[in-house]
Amino acid sequence: MQISRRSLFKAAGAIGAVTLSATASAKIFSQKAVEQINRTKALIPKPFKSLPPPPLDPALQTPGLSPLFTPNQDFFRIDTAYTVPQVSLDTWKLEINGLVSKPITLTYDQLIARPTFELDDTIACVSNEVGGRLIGNARWQGIRLDDLINEAQPDSSADQVMGYSVDGFSAGFPLAALDGRDAMIAVAMNGEALPDKHGWPARIIVPGLFGYVSATKWLTRIELTRFDQKHGYWIQRGWSERGPIKLQSRIDTPLDYGEVAVGPVAIAGVAWAPLVGISKIEVQIDDQPWRTAVLGPEIAKTTWRQWWIDWNATKGAHQVTVRAIDGAGNKQSTANVPIDPNGAEGLHTITVQVI
C-alpha cells in the first residue's frame, strides 16, 4: 500500500495538535458560531415517505449490546479532514455534472424542497477489523440519488458516480449500484440535521457499499464519469475499486479478555449483510457444538441485526466464537483476510475469564 489509512488518521491528529495556534483557534470558533447560525436555517422537511417507529430496543435489556440505532454522538467518524469543514449555506451548492446531458445546480433550499424519504441503513469503514467498531446504524433522511442522476441524463458511456467533498475528498461507485436500493443524498441523521462531523449539510449514503467508495461527506459535487478515466481518493492509494460491505458478525458482550462471574451470562452482539439481511447466528463456546442464537428485530435488510444467547458460565478461561448466515443462505467466511485492499474477513473470537 502507498499509504496507511490508520497512519494518515494518526498523523492528521498529531499535525492538528502541534500546529493549531491561538489565531487558528479563534478562526475556528468564529466559523463555528457562523455555522450554528446557518444551521438554524436548515429546517429538515417532513419526509414524503416515513418509516414506522422502531420496535423496542433489545439493548435496553442486555447491557453491553449495541443499540438498534447508534446515537449520533457515538457514531464512528473516519475521513481525511484534519479539521471538520464548516460549511455556510449562504454559499453552499450541489452540482451534478460530468458525462450528463443536463447538468444540475441546487442550493440547500432547492435540494430539501424535493421529496425526502427515510432509510434505515448500516454503514461501515473498510478499515473495520473483525470485531471492530468502525460501523454504525442510523435512520437517515434524504433525497433519492437515482432520481437526481436520472434527471441529469447520464451519457451511455458513464459507469461511475463520483462524489466530491468541500475539502477535495472524492469517492466513486458504480452507476449500476443505483438499482433501487434507496441510495440517497442524506440531510438528516437519527431525526436531526446532519451533525458537522458526519457531513453537514449533505452526504451520500449507498446501502451495501463501504464508505471509502461511496459515503462522501460535506458533499458539494457529483460527477458522472468512468472507472477507466478517474479514481477516487483511496483507489489512487491502492484500495480496491469496488467496495461491497462483507457479511460479518461481532460479539459485543462479554468483552474480549473480560471477566464474568460463574453462572448465567448473556452473550450478545450484532451481525450485518447489507441488502440481504441476516437469517441465522450461531455461537460456539470452546469446542462445544454450535448453538443457534436468538435474533433481534429485522427493521430492514440494509441494517445490522442484534442477537443474543444465554450461557451457563463455568469457572476458567473460555473461547467464544460467532458466525453468521445471511438472508441468501451464505455462511460467513472463516478465512483470515486483512482489511486491505477491500475489507477484513474472519470469525470474531473472544477469550472470557469466568471467576
Contacts in CASP RR format, 6 or more apart in sequence:
PFRMAT RR
TARGET T0000
AUTHOR 0000-0000-0000
METHOD contacts of the structure
MODEL  1
MQISRRSLFKAAGAIGAVTLSATASAKIFSQKAVEQINRTKALIPKPFKS
LPPPPLDPALQTPGLSPLFTPNQDFFRIDTAYTVPQVSLDTWKLEINGLV
SKPITLTYDQLIARPTFELDDTIACVSNEVGGRLIGNARWQGIRLDDLIN
EAQPDSSADQVMGYSVDGFSAGFPLAALDGRDAMIAVAMNGEALPDKHGW
PARIIVPGLFGYVSATKWLTRIELTRFDQKHGYWIQRGWSERGPIKLQSR
IDTPLDYGEVAVGPVAIAGVAWAPLVGISKIEVQIDDQPWRTAVLGPEIA
KTTWRQWWIDWNATKGAHQVTVRAIDGAGNKQSTANVPIDPNGAEGLHTI
TVQVI
1 237 0 8 1.000
1 238 0 8 1.000
1 239 0 8 1.000
1 340 0 8 1.000
1 341 0 8 1.000
2 237 0 8 1.000
2 238 0 8 1.000
3 237 0 8 1.000
5 78 0 8 1.000
5 126 0 8 1.000
5 127 0 8 1.000
5 234 0 8 1.000
5 340 0 8 1.000
6 127 0 8 1.000
8 80 0 8 1.000
9 78 0 8 1.000
12 80 0 8 1.000
12 81 0 8 1.000
12 82 0 8 1.000
13 82 0 8 1.000
15 82 0 8 1.000
16 82 0 8 1.000
16 83 0 8 1.000
28 83 0 8 1.000
28 86 0 8 1.000
31 86 0 8 1.000
32 86 0 8 1.000
34 86 0 8 1.000
34 88 0 8 1.000
35 86 0 8 1.000
35 87 0 8 1.000
35 88 0 8 1.000
35 196 0 8 1.000
38 87 0 8 1.000
38 88 0 8 1.000
38 89 0 8 1.000
38 90 0 8 1.000
39 193 0 8 1.000
39 200 0 8 1.000
41 89 0 8 1.000
42 89 0 8 1.000
42 108 0 8 1.000
42 187 0 8 1.000
42 193 0 8 1.000
42 200 0 8 1.000
42 201 0 8 1.000
43 112 0 8 1.000
44 112 0 8 1.000
44 141 0 8 1.000
44 187 0 8 1.000
44 188 0 8 1.000
44 191 0 8 1.000
44 192 0 8 1.000
44 193 0 8 1.000
45 112 0 8 1.000
45 113 0 8 1.000
45 116 0 8 1.000
47 116 0 8 1.000
47 117 0 8 1.000
47 118 0 8 1.000
47 141 0 8 1.000
47 142 0 8 1.000
48 115 0 8 1.000
48 116 0 8 1.000
48 117 0 8 1.000
49 115 0 8 1.000
49 116 0 8 1.000
49 117 0 8 1.000
49 118 0 8 1.000
50 117 0 8 1.000
50 118 0 8 1.000
51 118 0 8 1.000
51 119 0 8 1.000
51 120 0 8 1.000
51 139 0 8 1.000
54 68 0 8 1.000
54 69 0 8 1.000
54 120 0 8 1.000
54 139 0 8 1.000
54 297 0 8 1.000
54 299 0 8 1.000
55 68 0 8 1.000
55 297 0 8 1.000
55 299 0 8 1.000
57 67 0 8 1.000
57 68 0 8 1.000
57 69 0 8 1.000
58 65 0 8 1.000
58 68 0 8 1.000
58 296 0 8 1.000
58 297 0 8 1.000
58 306 0 8 1.000
58 308 0 8 1.000
59 65 0 8 1.000
59 66 0 8 1.000
59 67 0 8 1.000
59 68 0 8 1.000
59 306 0 8 1.000
62 253 0 8 1.000
62 266 0 8 1.000
62 268 0 8 1.000
62 308 0 8 1.000
63 253 0 8 1.000
64 252 0 8 1.000
64 253 0 8 1.000
64 268 0 8 1.000
65 252 0 8 1.000
65 253 0 8 1.000
65 266 0 8 1.000
65 268 0 8 1.000
65 269 0 8 1.000
65 270 0 8 1.000
65 306 0 8 1.000
65 308 0 8 1.000
66 136 0 8 1.000
66 137 0 8 1.000
66 252 0 8 1.000
66 269 0 8 1.000
66 270 0 8 1.000
66 304 0 8 1.000
66 306 0 8 1.000
68 137 0 8 1.000
68 297 0 8 1.000
68 299 0 8 1.000
68 306 0 8 1.000
69 120 0 8 1.000
69 137 0 8 1.000
69 138 0 8 1.000
69 139 0 8 1.000
69 190 0 8 1.000
70 136 0 8 1.000
70 137 0 8 1.000
70 138 0 8 1.000
71 190 0 8 1.000
72 138 0 8 1.000
72 189 0 8 1.000
72 190 0 8 1.000
72 192 0 8 1.000
72 195 0 8 1.000
72 198 0 8 1.000
73 195 0 8 1.000
75 136 0 8 1.000
75 138 0 8 1.000
75 189 0 8 1.000
75 198 0 8 1.000
76 125 0 8 1.000
76 133 0 8 1.000
76 134 0 8 1.000
76 135 0 8 1.000
76 136 0 8 1.000
77 197 0 8 1.000
77 198 0 8 1.000
78 125 0 8 1.000
78 127 0 8 1.000
78 134 0 8 1.000
79 169 0 8 1.000
79 217 0 8 1.000
80 167 0 8 1.000
80 169 0 8 1.000
80 233 0 8 1.000
81 165 0 8 1.000
81 167 0 8 1.000
81 169 0 8 1.000
81 218 0 8 1.000
84 196 0 8 1.000
84 197 0 8 1.000
85 165 0 8 1.000
85 166 0 8 1.000
85 167 0 8 1.000
85 196 0 8 1.000
85 199 0 8 1.000
85 218 0 8 1.000
86 196 0 8 1.000
87 166 0 8 1.000
87 200 0 8 1.000
87 201 0 8 1.000
87 218 0 8 1.000
89 107 0 8 1.000
89 108 0 8 1.000
89 201 0 8 1.000
92 107 0 8 1.000
92 108 0 8 1.000
92 166 0 8 1.000
92 201 0 8 1.000
92 220 0 8 1.000
93 105 0 8 1.000
93 106 0 8 1.000
93 107 0 8 1.000
93 108 0 8 1.000
93 220 0 8 1.000
94 104 0 8 1.000
94 105 0 8 1.000
94 106 0 8 1.000
94 111 0 8 1.000
94 185 0 8 1.000
94 202 0 8 1.000
94 219 0 8 1.000
94 220 0 8 1.000
94 221 0 8 1.000
94 222 0 8 1.000
95 103 0 8 1.000
95 104 0 8 1.000
95 105 0 8 1.000
95 106 0 8 1.000
95 220 0 8 1.000
95 221 0 8 1.000
95 222 0 8 1.000
96 103 0 8 1.000
96 104 0 8 1.000
96 105 0 8 1.000
96 148 0 8 1.000
96 149 0 8 1.000
96 152 0 8 1.000
96 221 0 8 1.000
96 222 0 8 1.000
96 223 0 8 1.000
96 224 0 8 1.000
97 103 0 8 1.000
97 104 0 8 1.000
97 152 0 8 1.000
97 221 0 8 1.000
97 222 0 8 1.000
97 223 0 8 1.000
97 224 0 8 1.000
98 158 0 8 1.000
98 223 0 8 1.000
98 224 0 8 1.000
98 225 0 8 1.000
99 154 0 8 1.000
99 155 0 8 1.000
99 157 0 8 1.000
99 158 0 8 1.000
99 224 0 8 1.000
99 225 0 8 1.000
99 226 0 8 1.000
100 152 0 8 1.000
100 153 0 8 1.000
100 154 0 8 1.000
100 155 0 8 1.000
100 158 0 8 1.000
100 224 0 8 1.000
101 152 0 8 1.000
101 153 0 8 1.000
101 154 0 8 1.000
101 155 0 8 1.000
102 151 0 8 1.000
102 152 0 8 1.000
102 153 0 8 1.000
103 152 0 8 1.000
104 148 0 8 1.000
104 151 0 8 1.000
104 152 0 8 1.000
108 201 0 8 1.000
108 202 0 8 1.000
111 143 0 8 1.000
111 185 0 8 1.000
111 187 0 8 1.000
111 202 0 8 1.000
112 143 0 8 1.000
112 187 0 8 1.000
114 143 0 8 1.000
114 147 0 8 1.000
115 143 0 8 1.000
115 144 0 8 1.000
116 141 0 8 1.000
116 142 0 8 1.000
116 143 0 8 1.000
116 187 0 8 1.000
116 188 0 8 1.000
117 141 0 8 1.000
117 142 0 8 1.000
117 144 0 8 1.000
117 182 0 8 1.000
117 184 0 8 1.000
118 139 0 8 1.000
118 140 0 8 1.000
118 141 0 8 1.000
118 142 0 8 1.000
119 139 0 8 1.000
119 140 0 8 1.000
119 141 0 8 1.000
119 142 0 8 1.000
119 182 0 8 1.000
119 184 0 8 1.000
119 186 0 8 1.000
119 205 0 8 1.000
119 207 0 8 1.000
119 300 0 8 1.000
119 302 0 8 1.000
120 137 0 8 1.000
120 138 0 8 1.000
120 139 0 8 1.000
120 140 0 8 1.000
120 299 0 8 1.000
120 300 0 8 1.000
120 302 0 8 1.000
120 303 0 8 1.000
121 137 0 8 1.000
121 138 0 8 1.000
121 140 0 8 1.000
121 182 0 8 1.000
121 205 0 8 1.000
121 207 0 8 1.000
121 274 0 8 1.000
121 300 0 8 1.000
121 302 0 8 1.000
121 303 0 8 1.000
122 135 0 8 1.000
122 136 0 8 1.000
122 137 0 8 1.000
122 245 0 8 1.000
122 272 0 8 1.000
122 274 0 8 1.000
122 302 0 8 1.000
122 303 0 8 1.000
122 304 0 8 1.000
123 135 0 8 1.000
123 136 0 8 1.000
123 138 0 8 1.000
123 205 0 8 1.000
123 211 0 8 1.000
123 215 0 8 1.000
124 134 0 8 1.000
124 135 0 8 1.000
124 136 0 8 1.000
124 210 0 8 1.000
124 211 0 8 1.000
124 245 0 8 1.000
124 272 0 8 1.000
125 134 0 8 1.000
125 135 0 8 1.000
125 210 0 8 1.000
125 211 0 8 1.000
125 212 0 8 1.000
126 210 0 8 1.000
126 211 0 8 1.000
126 212 0 8 1.000
126 234 0 8 1.000
126 239 0 8 1.000
126 243 0 8 1.000
126 339 0 8 1.000
126 340 0 8 1.000
126 342 0 8 1.000
126 343 0 8 1.000
127 134 0 8 1.000
127 339 0 8 1.000
127 343 0 8 1.000
128 134 0 8 1.000
128 135 0 8 1.000
128 248 0 8 1.000
128 339 0 8 1.000
128 343 0 8 1.000
128 344 0 8 1.000
129 339 0 8 1.000
129 344 0 8 1.000
130 248 0 8 1.000
130 250 0 8 1.000
130 344 0 8 1.000
130 345 0 8 1.000
130 346 0 8 1.000
130 347 0 8 1.000
130 348 0 8 1.000
131 248 0 8 1.000
131 250 0 8 1.000
131 251 0 8 1.000
131 348 0 8 1.000
132 250 0 8 1.000
135 272 0 8 1.000
135 304 0 8 1.000
136 304 0 8 1.000
137 303 0 8 1.000
137 304 0 8 1.000
138 189 0 8 1.000
138 190 0 8 1.000
139 189 0 8 1.000
139 190 0 8 1.000
139 191 0 8 1.000
140 184 0 8 1.000
140 186 0 8 1.000
140 188 0 8 1.000
140 189 0 8 1.000
140 205 0 8 1.000
141 186 0 8 1.000
141 187 0 8 1.000
141 188 0 8 1.000
141 189 0 8 1.000
141 191 0 8 1.000
142 184 0 8 1.000
142 185 0 8 1.000
142 186 0 8 1.000
142 187 0 8 1.000
142 188 0 8 1.000
143 184 0 8 1.000
143 185 0 8 1.000
143 187 0 8 1.000
144 182 0 8 1.000
144 183 0 8 1.000
144 184 0 8 1.000
145 161 0 8 1.000
145 178 0 8 1.000
145 183 0 8 1.000
145 184 0 8 1.000
145 185 0 8 1.000
145 204 0 8 1.000
145 206 0 8 1.000
146 178 0 8 1.000
146 180 0 8 1.000
146 183 0 8 1.000
148 185 0 8 1.000
148 222 0 8 1.000
149 161 0 8 1.000
149 175 0 8 1.000
149 178 0 8 1.000
149 222 0 8 1.000
149 224 0 8 1.000
152 224 0 8 1.000
154 175 0 8 1.000
154 224 0 8 1.000
155 224 0 8 1.000
157 226 0 8 1.000
158 175 0 8 1.000
158 224 0 8 1.000
158 225 0 8 1.000
158 226 0 8 1.000
159 174 0 8 1.000
159 175 0 8 1.000
159 176 0 8 1.000
159 226 0 8 1.000
159 227 0 8 1.000
160 172 0 8 1.000
160 173 0 8 1.000
160 174 0 8 1.000
160 175 0 8 1.000
160 224 0 8 1.000
160 225 0 8 1.000
160 226 0 8 1.000
160 227 0 8 1.000
160 230 0 8 1.000
161 172 0 8 1.000
161 173 0 8 1.000
161 174 0 8 1.000
161 175 0 8 1.000
161 177 0 8 1.000
161 178 0 8 1.000
161 222 0 8 1.000
161 223 0 8 1.000
161 224 0 8 1.000
162 170 0 8 1.000
162 171 0 8 1.000
162 172 0 8 1.000
162 222 0 8 1.000
162 223 0 8 1.000
162 224 0 8 1.000
162 225 0 8 1.000
162 230 0 8 1.000
162 232 0 8 1.000
163 170 0 8 1.000
163 171 0 8 1.000
163 172 0 8 1.000
163 204 0 8 1.000
163 216 0 8 1.000
163 219 0 8 1.000
163 221 0 8 1.000
163 222 0 8 1.000
163 223 0 8 1.000
164 170 0 8 1.000
164 216 0 8 1.000
164 219 0 8 1.000
164 220 0 8 1.000
164 221 0 8 1.000
164 222 0 8 1.000
164 223 0 8 1.000
165 216 0 8 1.000
165 217 0 8 1.000
165 218 0 8 1.000
165 219 0 8 1.000
165 220 0 8 1.000
166 218 0 8 1.000
166 219 0 8 1.000
166 220 0 8 1.000
167 218 0 8 1.000
169 216 0 8 1.000
169 217 0 8 1.000
169 233 0 8 1.000
170 216 0 8 1.000
170 232 0 8 1.000
170 233 0 8 1.000
171 204 0 8 1.000
171 211 0 8 1.000
171 212 0 8 1.000
171 213 0 8 1.000
171 214 0 8 1.000
171 215 0 8 1.000
171 216 0 8 1.000
171 232 0 8 1.000
171 233 0 8 1.000
171 234 0 8 1.000
172 213 0 8 1.000
172 214 0 8 1.000
172 232 0 8 1.000
172 235 0 8 1.000
173 206 0 8 1.000
173 209 0 8 1.000
173 213 0 8 1.000
173 214 0 8 1.000
173 242 0 8 1.000
173 243 0 8 1.000
174 227 0 8 1.000
174 242 0 8 1.000
175 224 0 8 1.000
177 183 0 8 1.000
177 206 0 8 1.000
177 209 0 8 1.000
177 214 0 8 1.000
181 206 0 8 1.000
181 207 0 8 1.000
181 208 0 8 1.000
181 275 0 8 1.000
181 302 0 8 1.000
182 207 0 8 1.000
182 302 0 8 1.000
183 204 0 8 1.000
183 205 0 8 1.000
183 206 0 8 1.000
183 207 0 8 1.000
184 204 0 8 1.000
184 205 0 8 1.000
185 202 0 8 1.000
185 203 0 8 1.000
185 204 0 8 1.000
185 205 0 8 1.000
185 219 0 8 1.000
186 194 0 8 1.000
186 202 0 8 1.000
186 203 0 8 1.000
186 204 0 8 1.000
186 205 0 8 1.000
187 193 0 8 1.000
187 194 0 8 1.000
187 201 0 8 1.000
187 202 0 8 1.000
188 194 0 8 1.000
189 195 0 8 1.000
189 198 0 8 1.000
193 200 0 8 1.000
193 201 0 8 1.000
194 200 0 8 1.000
194 201 0 8 1.000
194 202 0 8 1.000
194 203 0 8 1.000
198 217 0 8 1.000
199 217 0 8 1.000
199 218 0 8 1.000
199 219 0 8 1.000
200 218 0 8 1.000
202 218 0 8 1.000
202 219 0 8 1.000
203 215 0 8 1.000
203 216 0 8 1.000
203 217 0 8 1.000
203 218 0 8 1.000
203 219 0 8 1.000
204 214 0 8 1.000
204 215 0 8 1.000
204 216 0 8 1.000
204 219 0 8 1.000
204 222 0 8 1.000
205 214 0 8 1.000
205 215 0 8 1.000
206 214 0 8 1.000
206 215 0 8 1.000
207 274 0 8 1.000
207 275 0 8 1.000
207 302 0 8 1.000
208 244 0 8 1.000
208 245 0 8 1.000
208 274 0 8 1.000
208 275 0 8 1.000
208 302 0 8 1.000
209 215 0 8 1.000
209 243 0 8 1.000
209 244 0 8 1.000
209 245 0 8 1.000
210 243 0 8 1.000
210 244 0 8 1.000
210 245 0 8 1.000
210 342 0 8 1.000
210 343 0 8 1.000
212 233 0 8 1.000
212 234 0 8 1.000
212 239 0 8 1.000
212 243 0 8 1.000
213 232 0 8 1.000
213 234 0 8 1.000
213 235 0 8 1.000
213 241 0 8 1.000
213 242 0 8 1.000
213 243 0 8 1.000
214 243 0 8 1.000
223 230 0 8 1.000
227 241 0 8 1.000
231 241 0 8 1.000
235 241 0 8 1.000
238 340 0 8 1.000
238 341 0 8 1.000
239 340 0 8 1.000
239 341 0 8 1.000
239 342 0 8 1.000
240 341 0 8 1.000
240 342 0 8 1.000
240 343 0 8 1.000
242 342 0 8 1.000
243 342 0 8 1.000
243 343 0 8 1.000
245 272 0 8 1.000
245 274 0 8 1.000
246 333 0 8 1.000
246 343 0 8 1.000
246 344 0 8 1.000
246 345 0 8 1.000
247 271 0 8 1.000
247 272 0 8 1.000
247 273 0 8 1.000
247 324 0 8 1.000
247 326 0 8 1.000
247 330 0 8 1.000
247 332 0 8 1.000
247 333 0 8 1.000
248 271 0 8 1.000
248 272 0 8 1.000
248 273 0 8 1.000
248 324 0 8 1.000
248 332 0 8 1.000
248 344 0 8 1.000
248 345 0 8 1.000
248 346 0 8 1.000
248 348 0 8 1.000
249 269 0 8 1.000
249 270 0 8 1.000
249 271 0 8 1.000
249 272 0 8 1.000
249 278 0 8 1.000
249 281 0 8 1.000
249 307 0 8 1.000
249 322 0 8 1.000
249 323 0 8 1.000
249 324 0 8 1.000
249 332 0 8 1.000
249 347 0 8 1.000
249 348 0 8 1.000
250 269 0 8 1.000
250 270 0 8 1.000
250 271 0 8 1.000
250 322 0 8 1.000
250 348 0 8 1.000
251 267 0 8 1.000
251 268 0 8 1.000
251 269 0 8 1.000
251 320 0 8 1.000
251 322 0 8 1.000
251 348 0 8 1.000
251 350 0 8 1.000
252 268 0 8 1.000
252 269 0 8 1.000
252 270 0 8 1.000
253 266 0 8 1.000
253 267 0 8 1.000
253 268 0 8 1.000
253 269 0 8 1.000
254 260 0 8 1.000
254 265 0 8 1.000
254 267 0 8 1.000
254 320 0 8 1.000
254 350 0 8 1.000
254 352 0 8 1.000
255 350 0 8 1.000
256 350 0 8 1.000
256 351 0 8 1.000
256 352 0 8 1.000
257 350 0 8 1.000
257 351 0 8 1.000
257 352 0 8 1.000
257 353 0 8 1.000
258 351 0 8 1.000
258 352 0 8 1.000
258 353 0 8 1.000
259 352 0 8 1.000
259 353 0 8 1.000
259 354 0 8 1.000
259 355 0 8 1.000
260 313 0 8 1.000
260 352 0 8 1.000
260 353 0 8 1.000
260 354 0 8 1.000
260 355 0 8 1.000
261 313 0 8 1.000
261 354 0 8 1.000
261 355 0 8 1.000
262 313 0 8 1.000
262 314 0 8 1.000
262 315 0 8 1.000
262 354 0 8 1.000
262 355 0 8 1.000
263 312 0 8 1.000
263 313 0 8 1.000
263 314 0 8 1.000
263 354 0 8 1.000
264 310 0 8 1.000
264 311 0 8 1.000
264 312 0 8 1.000
264 313 0 8 1.000
265 310 0 8 1.000
265 311 0 8 1.000
265 312 0 8 1.000
265 313 0 8 1.000
265 354 0 8 1.000
266 308 0 8 1.000
266 309 0 8 1.000
266 310 0 8 1.000
266 311 0 8 1.000
267 283 0 8 1.000
267 293 0 8 1.000
267 308 0 8 1.000
267 309 0 8 1.000
267 310 0 8 1.000
267 311 0 8 1.000
267 320 0 8 1.000
268 306 0 8 1.000
268 307 0 8 1.000
268 308 0 8 1.000
268 309 0 8 1.000
269 306 0 8 1.000
269 307 0 8 1.000
269 308 0 8 1.000
269 322 0 8 1.000
270 304 0 8 1.000
270 305 0 8 1.000
270 306 0 8 1.000
270 307 0 8 1.000
271 278 0 8 1.000
271 281 0 8 1.000
271 304 0 8 1.000
271 305 0 8 1.000
271 307 0 8 1.000
271 322 0 8 1.000
271 324 0 8 1.000
272 278 0 8 1.000
272 303 0 8 1.000
272 304 0 8 1.000
272 305 0 8 1.000
273 324 0 8 1.000
273 326 0 8 1.000
273 327 0 8 1.000
273 330 0 8 1.000
274 301 0 8 1.000
274 302 0 8 1.000
275 301 0 8 1.000
275 302 0 8 1.000
276 301 0 8 1.000
276 326 0 8 1.000
276 327 0 8 1.000
276 328 0 8 1.000
276 330 0 8 1.000
277 298 0 8 1.000
277 301 0 8 1.000
277 302 0 8 1.000
277 305 0 8 1.000
277 326 0 8 1.000
277 327 0 8 1.000
278 295 0 8 1.000
278 298 0 8 1.000
278 304 0 8 1.000
278 305 0 8 1.000
278 307 0 8 1.000
278 324 0 8 1.000
278 325 0 8 1.000
278 326 0 8 1.000
278 327 0 8 1.000
279 325 0 8 1.000
279 326 0 8 1.000
279 327 0 8 1.000
279 329 0 8 1.000
280 292 0 8 1.000
280 295 0 8 1.000
280 324 0 8 1.000
280 325 0 8 1.000
281 292 0 8 1.000
281 293 0 8 1.000
281 295 0 8 1.000
281 305 0 8 1.000
281 307 0 8 1.000
281 322 0 8 1.000
281 323 0 8 1.000
281 324 0 8 1.000
281 325 0 8 1.000
282 290 0 8 1.000
282 291 0 8 1.000
282 292 0 8 1.000
282 293 0 8 1.000
282 322 0 8 1.000
282 323 0 8 1.000
282 324 0 8 1.000
282 325 0 8 1.000
283 290 0 8 1.000
283 291 0 8 1.000
283 293 0 8 1.000
283 309 0 8 1.000
283 320 0 8 1.000
283 321 0 8 1.000
283 322 0 8 1.000
284 290 0 8 1.000
284 291 0 8 1.000
284 320 0 8 1.000
284 321 0 8 1.000
284 322 0 8 1.000
284 323 0 8 1.000
285 291 0 8 1.000
285 311 0 8 1.000
285 318 0 8 1.000
285 319 0 8 1.000
285 320 0 8 1.000
286 318 0 8 1.000
286 319 0 8 1.000
290 323 0 8 1.000
291 309 0 8 1.000
293 307 0 8 1.000
293 308 0 8 1.000
293 309 0 8 1.000
293 322 0 8 1.000
294 307 0 8 1.000
294 308 0 8 1.000
294 309 0 8 1.000
295 305 0 8 1.000
295 306 0 8 1.000
295 307 0 8 1.000
296 305 0 8 1.000
296 306 0 8 1.000
296 307 0 8 1.000
296 308 0 8 1.000
297 305 0 8 1.000
297 306 0 8 1.000
298 305 0 8 1.000
301 327 0 8 1.000
307 322 0 8 1.000
311 320 0 8 1.000
313 352 0 8 1.000
313 354 0 8 1.000
314 354 0 8 1.000
315 354 0 8 1.000
315 355 0 8 1.000
316 353 0 8 1.000
316 354 0 8 1.000
316 355 0 8 1.000
317 351 0 8 1.000
317 352 0 8 1.000
317 353 0 8 1.000
317 354 0 8 1.000
318 351 0 8 1.000
318 352 0 8 1.000
318 354 0 8 1.000
319 349 0 8 1.000
319 350 0 8 1.000
319 351 0 8 1.000
319 352 0 8 1.000
320 349 0 8 1.000
320 350 0 8 1.000
320 351 0 8 1.000
320 352 0 8 1.000
321 347 0 8 1.000
321 348 0 8 1.000
321 349 0 8 1.000
322 347 0 8 1.000
322 348 0 8 1.000
323 331 0 8 1.000
323 332 0 8 1.000
323 334 0 8 1.000
323 347 0 8 1.000
324 331 0 8 1.000
324 332 0 8 1.000
325 331 0 8 1.000
325 332 0 8 1.000
326 332 0 8 1.000
332 346 0 8 1.000
332 347 0 8 1.000
333 345 0 8 1.000
333 346 0 8 1.000
334 346 0 8 1.000
334 347 0 8 1.000
335 345 0 8 1.000
335 346 0 8 1.000
336 345 0 8 1.000
336 346 0 8 1.000
337 343 0 8 1.000
337 344 0 8 1.000
337 345 0 8 1.000
337 346 0 8 1.000
338 344 0 8 1.000
END
